[in-house]
Amino acid sequence: MYTKITNPSIVIFDGKTGELIGTATFKLTDESEKNS
């Protein structure tokens, strides 16, 4: 089985206020998507 990870990102909100703190997007290496 092969899994393709298409949009690795996170969105961070303040737990108390719900205010957006920030976002991060990153690229995975080809090795990280290979079947183990």
C-alpha distances in whole Angstrom, upper triangle without the diagonal:
4,7,10,13,16,19,19,23,25,28,31,34,37,37,40,41,38,39,36,36,34,30,28,25,23,21,18,18,15,15,14,11,9,7,9
4,7,10,13,16,16,20,23,26,29,32,35,35,39,39,36,36,34,33,31,27,25,22,20,18,15,15,12,12,11,8,7,6,9
4,6,9,12,13,16,19,22,25,28,31,31,35,36,32,33,30,30,27,24,21,19,17,15,12,13,11,12,10,7,8,7,11
4,6,9,10,14,17,20,23,27,30,31,34,34,31,31,28,28,25,21,19,16,14,12,10,11,10,12,10,6,9,10,13
4,6,7,10,13,17,20,23,26,27,31,31,27,27,24,24,21,18,15,12,11,10,8,10,10,12,9,7,10,12,15
4,6,10,13,16,19,22,26,27,30,30,26,26,23,23,20,16,14,11,11,9,9,12,12,14,12,10,14,15,18
4,6,9,12,16,19,22,24,27,27,23,23,19,19,16,12,11,8,8,8,9,13,14,16,14,12,16,18,20
4,7,11,14,17,20,22,25,25,22,21,18,18,15,11,9,6,6,7,8,11,13,15,12,12,15,17,19
4,7,10,14,17,19,22,22,18,18,14,14,11,7,5,4,6,9,10,14,16,18,15,15,19,21,22
4,6,10,13,15,18,18,15,15,11,11,8,6,5,7,9,12,13,17,20,21,17,18,22,23,24
4,7,10,12,15,15,12,11,8,8,6,4,7,9,12,15,17,21,23,24,21,22,25,27,28
4,7,9,12,12,9,9,6,5,5,6,9,12,14,18,19,23,26,27,23,24,28,29,30
4,6,9,8,6,5,4,5,7,9,12,15,18,22,23,27,30,30,27,28,31,33,33
4,6,6,5,5,6,6,10,12,15,18,21,25,26,30,33,33,30,31,34,35,36
4,6,6,8,10,10,13,15,17,21,23,27,28,31,34,34,30,31,35,35,36
4,6,8,11,12,15,18,20,24,26,30,31,35,37,38,34,35,38,39,39
4,5,9,10,14,17,20,23,26,30,31,35,38,38,35,36,39,40,41
4,6,9,12,14,17,20,23,27,28,32,35,36,32,33,36,37,38
4,6,9,12,16,19,22,26,28,31,34,35,32,33,36,38,38
4,6,8,12,15,18,22,24,28,31,32,29,29,33,35,36
4,7,10,14,17,21,23,26,29,30,27,29,32,34,35
4,7,10,14,17,20,23,26,27,25,26,29,31,32
4,7,10,14,16,20,23,24,21,22,26,28,29
4,7,10,13,16,19,21,18,19,23,25,26
4,7,10,13,16,18,16,16,20,23,24
4,7,10,13,15,12,14,17,20,21
4,7,9,11,10,11,14,17,19
4,6,8,6,7,11,14,15
4,5,5,7,9,13,14
4,5,5,7,11,12
4,5,5,9,10
4,6,8,9
4,7,9
4,6
4
